[in-house]
Amino acid sequence: MQTEFIMAQCDVYCKWADESPRYRCYVNNELFTERTWIWHKQYLEETLQIQALPGNYHIRYELVNPENASIKVKNLRIVNGPAIINLENAIQIYTPEKPT
């Protein structure tokens, strides 16, 4: 089976006090990225580039130290490639049909 390349985006919001919090993004429980949040009163439009086999891919964000911060992710969407956001709010990659 062939892998497909897709690009997904989501809007990440973080409220924090004291030190800049670190957050992690997981795709199907695999660590995809870890970043330090440095912005106040702004959100981040994060792009995920995924090369994978067709199937469902769950996206999860979490704070490394959640004591002084909170994180929310909204508006998960596909911007390129053969995928949709399914009813479970997961990325579903599919094999595109070839023209006949």
N, C-alpha and C positions, 0 to 999 in steps of 0.2 A: 504494500500500500504506500502511496506517495504522500509526503508531507505537503502542507499548504502554508503559505505566508499570509498572516493577517495583521492588521493594526487596529487596536481598540483604544478608546480614550475614556477617561472618567474624570469627574471633578472631585478633588480631595479638599476637604475643609478641616482645619485644625484650630482648636482654641487651647491656649497655653499660658502659663505664668512661669516666672523664674527662668530656668535653663531651657534652651531650645530642645524640644523633644526629638527623638529619633523614631522613625516608623519603618515598618517592613511591609512589603507587598509579596504575597504568595500566589502562585498559580498552581492549583491542585496540590497544595501543601508543599510545594517546592519553592524555596526562597528565590524570589525574582530580583528584588532590589532592597536596599536599605539606605535611607536618606535621613538627613537632619533637616527639620522644619525651621526655617529662619524668618518667615513672614508673619506679620500681624495684620489682621482684618483683610486678608486676601485668600483666595483659593488657588489651587494648583490644577491646571489641566494636564493630567499625566497621560502619556502615550505608552502603551504596551505593545511591543513588537514580538510576535509569537510565530515560530516556525514549528509546526507540529502535525501529527497525524489527525485525521478527522475524529471528532469526539467532543465531549463536554469538558470545559475547563472552568473551574470555579476560582474566582478572584477574591482574595481576602486581604484586608489591611489591618494591621495592629500596631499599637505603640509598644516600644521596647520597655519603657517605664511609664505606665499610665497614671501615676499618682497625681501629676500636675497638668494633665492635658486630656483632651478628648479628640477623637478623629471620626469623621464621617465621609462616606464615599457616595456620590450621587451620579446619576446620568451616565451609566456605563453604556457605551455605544461602539459600533463597528464603523471605522472610517475607511478601511480598505481590505479587500480580500473576501474569500468565500466563507462568511460566518454570519451568524445572527446572535442576538441575545434571546435565550429561550425563556420559558415561563418560570424557571428556577433562578433567573437572573444570572445564568452562567453563559459563557461564550460557547457556542456550538459551532465548531468548524466542520465544513462539509466539502466533499469533492464536487467541483462544478461540473455540470454536464457539458460535454463537448458538442459543438455544432455538428449537425449531420448534413 
